[in-house]
Amino acid sequence: IGGGTAGAVIESGKTTALKIPVSIDTSGNDITRFAITSPISAEGVIDHNSTMIDVSVPSGTNVTGMTFTVTHTGASISPAPGTPLDFTSPQTFTVTAENDQQKTYKVTVNLLPDNSVPGGGGMDAASSNDITGFAITSPVSAEGVIVPDSTMIDVSVPFGTNLSGMNFTATHTGASLSPEPGTPLDFTSPQTFTVRAENDQQKIYTVTVNLAAPPVPDGGTTEWPSAATWQDYGLSSGLTQPPGTTVPFAGVSTGTLIVYLQNADTAAFDDLVNQFTVLDGIPTTSSESGYSIYELAYIYGGTGFTLTMTYGNGMLLLSIEPDDPSGFAVWPDNSRWTVFNLSGLTQPAGTTVDDVTESASSALLVTLNNINHAAYEDLLIQITTLLGTPYDSTGSASTPEREDVFISTMGANTLMVMVEMDTVYDEIIITAVKY
């Protein structure tokens, strides 16, 4: 064909195979990647001209039993990955090509000097300005998490922690850190820290302290408690929900009324403090600065409660714990009944106390649930006996669903004791008033 030297001739009517020689390179024997995988991870730097590979690891790394990975273009490599090697001195690796040609590489693991930055390619301390560790040390202990590839540090602390005066510790690779540990800082908003290297290069980190979510008990509702519920726990009237807030949980846990508010701010906190002060006329006392307050109030009849409100990060925790662990819904003690000449009045068997409301020493109202006619008669007989005056009934004595009113006048003291049974609401109400 033409004037070439092809080794085939095509004749009319005949087919002759055309053989084209194909050259396959079987001499490949290069290492294209080398890395230490244990006890640390470190990539090797390959010089193909000298067949030298250098791997840099931090000072103090144990090089006596290191595992590695390697990729190459040959048919085999020796020693093969899988067996730890001692790199206290350079190791030799032989790559054998398919045509049995060999190439030898020397791998050296270098310990970086103490003034170098691990993984920094030999960067010296003159330009180093990283924070390597951060922790809150007081009022709680919490380790910071340095966000990878950023200058952000997050610290999580328990809900209710006072963020306004926190101590911290920090480690860094620079020449100085500002602000330095030793002075409490206010972390109600993020704080910035500046690390200055020896060559005066600066890096700024932002530390954010986050309050963890409050421990929400099982059960409960997402509704603000009713006025009657607040009264059960000793408030003279009901607290109202601050505007703009939401209730993720409200309920009773081990006798304590607990309410969480979201979307809360300092105005919501002050709103509740003012409400409490106005309702019961008792100034609040604070045991914490900022927006963490502890209040102790004393109400009528010798029954007290502790109101605790803690605010932070848009969440407000309010709890009322009665001095009596069974709560305020308990049968009044004898000292209260004595005021109404009813010393020794006892709770009918099988009934439960739903609510107790008292106003100074002039009135006492007790509501009983789980009632029956026998409990009702029990109270009437007890009160009649204690006061020595028969009761006047507005209903028939033979009708269990009656409503009775009992009135007694005792010398200079005018008392009215009313006992009502309401079968619609399944309750008995005892009202004692002293004039």
C-alpha positions as CSV (number, residue, x, y, z in Angstrom):
1,I,0.0,0.0,0.0
2,G,1.8,3.1,-1.1
3,G,5.5,3.2,-0.7
4,G,5.5,1.9,2.9
5,T,6.8,-1.3,4.4
6,A,3.6,-2.7,5.8
7,G,3.8,-6.5,6.1
8,A,0.6,-7.4,4.3
9,V,-0.7,-7.3,0.7
10,I,-4.3,-7.0,-0.2
11,E,-5.3,-8.7,-3.5
12,S,-8.6,-8.6,-5.2
13,G,-11.0,-11.2,-3.9
14,K,-8.7,-12.3,-1.0
15,T,-8.6,-11.4,2.7
16,T,-5.3,-11.4,4.4
17,A,-4.9,-10.7,8.2
18,L,-3.1,-7.5,9.0
19,K,-0.8,-7.9,12.0
20,I,-0.2,-4.7,13.9
21,P,2.4,-4.9,16.7
22,V,1.2,-3.4,20.1
23,S,3.9,-2.4,22.6
24,I,2.8,-2.8,26.3
25,D,5.0,-1.2,29.0
26,T,5.8,-3.7,31.7
27,S,8.6,-1.7,33.3
28,G,6.4,0.4,35.8
29,N,7.9,0.4,39.2
30,D,7.2,3.8,40.8
31,I,5.8,4.6,44.3
32,T,3.0,7.2,43.7
33,R,1.9,7.6,47.4
34,F,3.2,6.7,50.8
35,A,1.7,7.4,54.2
36,I,2.0,6.4,57.8
37,T,-1.3,5.3,59.2
38,S,-0.5,4.4,62.8
39,P,0.2,5.5,65.6
40,I,-0.6,8.8,63.7
41,S,-1.5,9.7,60.2
42,A,1.1,11.5,58.1
43,E,1.6,11.8,54.3
44,G,5.0,11.2,52.8
45,V,6.7,13.6,50.3
46,I,8.1,11.7,47.3
47,D,11.2,12.8,45.4
48,H,11.1,10.6,42.2
49,N,14.5,11.7,41.0
50,S,16.3,10.5,44.1
51,T,13.7,7.9,45.1
52,M,13.7,9.4,48.6
53,I,10.5,9.7,50.6
54,D,10.3,11.9,53.7
55,V,7.5,11.7,56.4
56,S,7.3,14.3,59.2
57,V,5.7,13.4,62.5
58,P,5.3,15.3,65.8
59,S,8.1,15.2,68.3
60,G,7.7,12.3,70.7
61,T,5.9,10.0,68.3
62,N,6.8,6.3,68.8
63,V,8.4,5.3,65.4
64,T,9.3,1.7,66.4
65,G,6.1,0.1,65.3
66,M,4.5,2.1,62.5
67,T,2.0,0.9,60.0
68,F,1.8,2.3,56.5
69,T,-0.1,2.4,53.2
70,V,1.5,2.6,49.8
71,T,0.4,2.8,46.1
72,H,2.7,1.9,43.2
73,T,2.8,1.1,39.5
74,G,4.6,-2.2,39.8
75,A,3.6,-5.8,40.1
76,S,4.7,-6.0,43.8
77,I,6.4,-4.1,46.6
78,S,8.5,-5.3,49.4
79,P,8.0,-5.0,52.3
80,A,4.2,-5.0,51.8
81,P,1.8,-3.1,53.9
82,G,0.3,-4.9,56.9
83,T,3.3,-5.5,59.1
84,P,4.5,-2.7,61.4
85,L,8.0,-1.5,60.8
86,D,10.7,0.2,62.9
87,F,11.4,3.7,61.4
88,T,14.1,4.7,63.9
89,S,16.3,4.3,60.9
90,P,15.3,4.6,57.2
91,Q,13.4,1.7,55.6
92,T,14.0,0.5,52.1
93,F,11.2,-0.5,49.8
94,T,11.6,-2.4,46.5
95,V,9.1,-2.1,43.7
96,T,9.3,-4.9,41.1
97,A,7.8,-4.3,37.7
98,E,6.1,-7.0,35.6
99,N,9.3,-7.3,33.5
100,D,11.1,-7.9,36.8
101,Q,12.9,-4.5,36.7
102,Q,13.3,-3.1,40.2
103,K,13.4,0.3,41.8
104,T,14.4,1.0,45.4
105,Y,13.0,3.8,47.5
106,K,14.2,4.9,50.9
107,V,11.6,6.1,53.4
108,T,12.7,8.3,56.3
109,V,10.5,9.3,59.1
110,N,11.5,12.6,60.6
111,L,10.6,13.8,64.1
112,L,9.8,17.4,64.0
113,P,11.6,19.6,66.5
114,D,9.8,20.7,69.6
115,N,9.4,24.3,68.2
116,S,7.5,23.1,65.2
117,V,3.8,22.8,64.6
118,P,2.6,19.2,64.1
119,G,1.0,18.8,60.7
120,G,2.1,22.3,59.7
121,G,4.8,21.2,57.2
122,G,7.6,22.4,59.4
123,M,6.0,25.7,60.4
124,D,8.0,27.1,63.3
125,A,6.7,28.7,66.4
126,A,7.4,32.2,65.3
127,S,4.2,32.2,63.2
128,S,2.2,29.8,65.3
129,N,-1.0,31.2,66.9
130,D,-3.5,28.4,67.5
131,I,-5.7,27.6,70.5
132,T,-5.3,23.9,71.1
133,G,-7.5,23.5,74.1
134,F,-10.2,25.5,76.0
135,A,-12.2,24.7,79.1
136,I,-14.5,26.4,81.6
137,T,-13.3,25.7,85.1
138,S,-15.9,27.5,87.3
139,P,-18.7,27.5,88.3
140,V,-18.8,24.2,86.4
141,S,-16.2,22.2,84.6
142,A,-16.8,21.9,80.8
143,E,-14.4,21.2,77.9
144,G,-14.6,23.3,74.8
145,V,-15.0,21.9,71.3
146,I,-12.8,23.5,68.7
147,V,-14.8,23.5,65.4
148,P,-12.6,22.0,62.7
149,D,-11.2,24.4,60.1
150,S,-12.5,27.4,61.9
151,T,-11.7,29.7,64.8
152,M,-15.0,28.9,66.7
153,I,-15.1,27.1,70.1
154,D,-18.3,25.8,71.6
155,V,-18.8,25.0,75.3
156,S,-21.9,23.3,76.6
157,V,-22.9,23.7,80.3
158,P,-25.9,22.5,82.3
159,F,-29.1,24.5,82.2
160,G,-29.2,27.1,85.0
161,T,-25.5,27.7,85.1
162,N,-24.6,31.3,85.9
163,L,-22.8,32.5,82.7
164,S,-21.9,36.0,84.1
165,G,-18.7,35.1,85.9
166,M,-16.9,32.1,84.5
167,N,-13.3,31.1,84.9
168,F,-11.5,29.3,82.1
169,T,-8.2,27.7,81.1
170,A,-6.7,27.7,77.6
171,T,-3.7,26.2,75.8
172,H,-2.2,27.7,72.7
173,T,0.9,27.7,70.4
174,G,1.4,31.4,70.4
175,A,3.5,33.8,72.4
176,S,0.5,35.3,74.3
177,L,-3.3,35.1,74.7
178,S,-5.7,37.9,75.4
179,P,-7.7,37.9,77.6
180,E,-5.6,35.6,79.8
181,P,-7.0,33.0,82.3
182,G,-7.4,34.2,85.8
183,T,-10.1,36.8,85.4
184,P,-13.7,35.7,85.3
185,L,-15.6,36.6,82.1
186,D,-19.2,37.2,81.2
187,F,-20.3,34.5,78.7
188,T,-23.9,35.6,78.4
189,S,-22.7,36.6,75.0
190,P,-19.7,35.1,73.0
191,Q,-16.2,36.2,74.0
192,T,-13.3,36.7,71.6
193,F,-9.7,35.6,72.3
194,T,-6.7,36.8,70.4
195,V,-3.6,34.6,70.1
196,R,-0.4,36.5,69.1
197,A,2.5,34.6,67.6
198,E,6.1,35.4,68.2
199,N,6.3,37.2,64.8
200,D,3.2,39.3,66.0
201,Q,0.8,37.5,63.6
202,Q,-2.7,37.3,65.3
203,K,-5.6,34.9,65.2
204,I,-8.9,35.6,66.8
205,Y,-11.1,32.8,68.3
206,T,-14.7,33.2,69.3
207,V,-15.9,31.2,72.3
208,T,-19.6,30.6,72.8
209,V,-21.0,29.0,76.0
210,N,-24.3,27.3,75.4
211,L,-26.8,26.3,78.1
212,A,-27.9,22.7,77.6
213,A,-31.6,22.0,77.3
214,P,-33.4,21.7,80.7
215,P,-34.1,18.3,82.1
216,V,-37.8,17.9,81.2
217,P,-39.7,15.4,83.4
218,D,-42.0,12.9,81.9
219,G,-45.7,13.9,81.5
220,G,-47.0,17.4,82.0
221,T,-48.6,19.7,79.6
222,T,-47.7,22.6,77.3
223,E,-50.2,24.9,79.0
224,W,-49.5,27.7,81.5
225,P,-50.8,26.5,85.0
226,S,-54.3,27.7,86.0
227,A,-54.8,30.2,88.9
228,A,-56.0,27.4,91.1
229,T,-52.8,25.4,90.5
230,W,-50.7,28.4,91.6
231,Q,-52.9,28.8,94.7
232,D,-52.4,25.1,95.5
233,Y,-48.7,26.0,95.9
234,G,-49.3,28.9,98.2
235,L,-49.6,32.0,95.9
236,S,-52.6,34.2,96.9
237,S,-53.6,34.4,93.2
238,G,-52.4,33.0,89.9
239,L,-49.4,34.1,88.0
240,T,-49.9,35.1,84.4
241,Q,-47.7,34.0,81.5
242,P,-45.3,36.7,80.2
243,P,-46.2,37.9,76.7
244,G,-44.4,36.3,73.8
245,T,-43.3,33.2,75.7
246,T,-44.2,29.6,75.0
247,V,-44.5,26.7,77.4
248,P,-42.7,23.5,76.4
249,F,-43.5,21.9,79.7
250,A,-45.6,22.5,82.8
251,G,-46.2,19.9,85.5
252,V,-45.5,18.5,88.9
253,S,-42.4,16.4,89.6
254,T,-41.8,15.0,93.1
255,G,-44.2,17.5,94.6
256,T,-42.6,20.5,92.9
257,L,-44.5,22.6,90.3
258,I,-42.1,23.1,87.3
259,V,-42.7,25.5,84.4
260,Y,-40.4,26.0,81.5
261,L,-40.7,29.1,79.2
262,Q,-39.1,29.5,75.8
263,N,-38.6,32.8,73.9
264,A,-38.0,34.3,77.3
265,D,-36.0,37.5,77.9
266,T,-35.0,39.6,80.9
267,A,-38.3,41.5,80.6
268,A,-40.2,38.2,81.0
269,F,-38.1,37.3,84.0
270,D,-38.7,40.7,85.7
271,D,-42.4,40.4,84.9
272,L,-42.7,37.2,87.0
273,V,-40.6,38.7,89.8
274,N,-42.8,41.7,90.0
275,Q,-46.0,39.6,89.8
276,F,-44.8,37.5,92.7
277,T,-43.8,40.5,94.8
278,V,-47.2,42.2,94.2
279,L,-49.3,39.1,94.8
280,D,-47.8,38.2,98.2
281,G,-46.3,41.5,99.2
282,I,-42.9,39.9,100.0
283,P,-39.8,41.4,98.4
284,T,-37.5,39.0,96.6
285,T,-34.0,38.3,97.6
286,S,-31.3,37.3,95.0
287,S,-28.4,34.9,95.6
288,E,-27.0,35.3,92.2
289,S,-26.0,38.3,90.1
290,G,-27.4,38.9,86.6
291,Y,-30.5,36.9,85.8
292,S,-30.3,34.0,88.2
293,I,-32.5,34.6,91.3
294,Y,-33.5,32.6,94.3
295,E,-36.6,33.8,96.2
296,L,-37.9,32.6,99.5
297,A,-41.4,33.6,100.7
298,Y,-43.4,32.9,103.8
299,I,-47.2,32.7,103.6
300,Y,-50.0,32.6,106.1
301,G,-50.5,29.8,108.6
302,G,-46.8,28.9,109.0
303,T,-46.6,27.2,105.6
304,G,-43.7,28.3,103.4
305,F,-42.4,27.6,99.9
306,T,-39.3,28.2,97.8
307,L,-39.7,29.9,94.4
308,T,-36.7,29.5,92.1
309,M,-36.4,31.2,88.7
310,T,-33.4,30.8,86.5
311,Y,-33.0,32.5,83.2
312,G,-30.5,32.1,80.3
313,N,-30.2,31.8,76.6
314,G,-33.9,32.4,76.0
315,M,-35.1,29.8,78.4
316,L,-36.6,30.4,81.9
317,L,-37.1,27.7,84.5
318,L,-39.6,28.4,87.3
319,S,-40.2,26.0,90.1
320,I,-42.2,26.2,93.4
321,E,-41.2,23.7,96.1
322,P,-43.4,23.6,99.2
323,D,-41.8,23.3,102.6
324,D,-44.2,20.4,103.1
325,P,-43.1,17.8,100.4
326,S,-46.7,16.7,99.9
327,G,-47.5,20.1,98.7
328,F,-50.1,22.7,99.8
329,A,-53.0,20.3,99.1
330,V,-52.8,18.9,102.7
331,W,-55.2,18.8,105.6
332,P,-54.6,21.9,107.7
333,D,-52.7,21.3,110.9
334,N,-54.5,21.6,114.3
335,S,-53.1,25.2,114.9
336,R,-55.2,26.4,111.9
337,W,-58.4,24.8,113.0
338,T,-57.9,26.2,116.6
339,V,-58.4,29.7,115.2
340,F,-61.9,28.7,114.3
341,N,-62.6,26.8,117.6
342,L,-62.3,23.5,115.6
343,S,-59.3,22.1,117.4
344,G,-59.1,18.4,116.7
345,L,-61.0,18.3,113.4
346,T,-59.7,15.4,111.4
347,Q,-59.9,14.5,107.7
348,P,-62.5,11.9,106.8
349,A,-61.1,8.5,105.9
350,G,-60.6,7.9,102.2
351,T,-60.8,11.5,101.1
352,T,-58.1,13.5,99.4
353,V,-57.3,17.2,99.8
354,D,-57.6,19.0,96.5
355,D,-57.0,22.6,97.7
356,V,-56.4,24.7,100.8
357,T,-56.8,28.4,100.6
358,E,-56.4,30.7,103.6
359,S,-56.5,34.5,104.2
360,A,-54.6,35.6,107.2
361,S,-56.6,34.3,110.2
362,S,-60.1,35.3,109.1
363,A,-61.0,32.5,106.6
364,L,-60.0,29.0,105.7
365,L,-61.4,27.0,102.7
366,V,-60.6,23.3,102.2
367,T,-61.8,21.3,99.2
368,L,-62.0,17.5,99.5
369,N,-62.2,15.0,96.6
370,N,-62.9,11.2,96.5
371,I,-65.9,11.9,98.8
372,N,-69.0,10.1,99.8
373,H,-72.0,10.6,102.0
374,A,-70.3,9.0,105.0
375,A,-67.4,11.5,104.8
376,Y,-69.9,14.3,104.6
377,E,-71.8,13.1,107.7
378,D,-68.5,12.5,109.5
379,L,-67.5,16.2,109.1
380,L,-71.0,17.5,110.2
381,I,-70.9,15.3,113.4
382,Q,-67.3,16.4,114.2
383,I,-68.1,20.1,113.8
384,T,-71.4,19.8,115.7
385,T,-69.6,18.1,118.6
386,L,-66.6,20.5,118.7
387,L,-68.8,23.7,118.6
388,G,-71.7,22.3,120.6
389,T,-74.3,23.7,118.2
390,P,-76.5,21.7,115.8
391,Y,-76.3,22.4,112.1
392,D,-79.0,23.8,109.9
393,S,-79.6,22.0,106.6
394,T,-80.8,23.3,103.3
395,G,-81.5,19.7,102.1
396,S,-83.1,16.6,103.4
397,A,-81.2,14.5,105.9
398,S,-82.1,11.4,104.0
399,T,-80.8,12.7,100.7
400,P,-77.1,12.0,100.1
401,E,-76.9,14.8,97.4
402,R,-77.9,17.5,99.9
403,E,-76.0,20.8,100.6
404,D,-75.7,21.8,104.2
405,V,-74.9,25.0,105.9
406,F,-73.7,25.0,109.5
407,I,-73.6,28.3,111.5
408,S,-72.4,28.8,115.1
409,T,-72.0,31.8,117.3
410,M,-69.6,31.5,120.2
411,G,-69.8,34.4,122.7
412,A,-67.8,37.4,121.6
413,N,-66.5,35.4,118.6
414,T,-68.8,35.1,115.6
415,L,-67.9,32.0,113.5
416,M,-69.5,30.6,110.4
417,V,-68.6,27.1,109.3
418,M,-70.2,26.0,106.1
419,V,-69.9,22.4,104.8
420,E,-71.1,21.8,101.2
421,M,-71.2,18.6,99.2
422,D,-71.3,18.9,95.5
423,T,-72.0,15.6,93.7
424,V,-71.6,17.2,90.3
425,Y,-67.9,18.0,90.9
426,D,-67.5,15.2,93.4
427,E,-66.2,17.5,96.2
428,I,-66.9,18.7,99.7
429,I,-66.0,22.3,100.5
430,I,-65.4,23.4,104.1
431,T,-65.5,27.1,104.7
432,A,-64.6,28.6,108.1
433,V,-64.9,32.3,108.6
434,K,-64.2,34.3,111.8
435,Y,-65.7,37.8,112.2
